[in-house]
Amino acid sequence: AAKMKRRDMDMAEWYMSKSDIMDLKFETIIIHLRFFEPKKNRDKDNILGYALKVIQDSLQEMKIIKNDGWNDIENFTHDFFVDKEYPRIEVYVENVG
């Protein structure tokens, strides 16, 4: 499981490095997640739990946020969709403090 998490964190960090988020530092954020699954065969709570952990840890490792505790991440939102052609996760970070 640790190897899988590291692989997925590396992928998340690679995508972050290609975005404009690398130029920003946040005190407190809300994370907005949009999941586009190829079909409805995985439970939403399993998708959300793992992805949220990987994304929060990656934001912290990339020093975009100081920590991933209560003072740093105010909340998160999530929505689920089906896109057979282009499954993906879209992450939006909202600065709230």
N, C-alpha and C positions, 0 to 999 in steps of 0.2 A: 504494500500500500504506500509506503514511503517513496518508493521509486516512481510510482504513478503520480503521486502528488508533486514530486520534484519536476517530473516531465511536464505536467500541466502548468506548474508555476513558471517554468522556463518559457513555455509557449505564451502565457499571459504577459510575461515581462517583455518578450520579443514584440508582441503587438503594442504594448504600452510604449516601448522605445520608438515605435514608428508614428506615434501620435503626438499631439501638442501637449499632452498631460505632463510630459517630462519637464516642461518649463515651469510647472506650477507646484506649489507646496500648499497644503491645506492644514488648518487647525482642526476643524470639525466638518464632517461631510455627511451627506445622505447618498447612498449608493442606489441607483436605479438599474435594475436588471430586466432585460427582455430576452426570454428564451425562445428560440425557434427550433423546435424538434422535428425530425423527419417523419415521425408518427407518434401516436399516443400510447406507446408501450411501456414507458418508464414512469414511475410515480413522481409527481411533482416535488414532493418533499425530499426525495433522494437527489433529484437534479439540483434543487436549490441549495440544500445543505452543503454538498461537496463543492459546488461552484462558488458559493459565497465564501467559504473558507479559503479556497485557492486565491480568489480575487483579493480578499482582505489581506492575506499574508503577502501577496505580491505587491500590493500598494505600499505596505509597510517596508518590505525588503528593498523596493525601489526608492524609498525615502520620500514618497509622495505624501504619505501621512506618517506621523511620528509613531503611532501605535495603532492597534486595532481594538482598543477598549471602548468603554462607554463614553469617555470624554472626547474621543476622536471620531467615532462613527455614531452619529445621532440616531440613525435609522436606515432602513433600506426598503425599497419597494420591488415588486417583481410581477411580471406578466408572462404568460405562456401562450405560444402560438404554434401552429404546424406549418412548416415550409419544407416540403419534400425535396425541392430543388437546391436549397441553400440553407441547411441547418447551421445555426450559429448562436452565439450569445452576444448581445449588445450591452455594453456597460456605460452608464452615464454617471459622472460624479458631480454632485451639486455642493458647492461651497456654502456652508451656513454659519461659518464663524471663524 
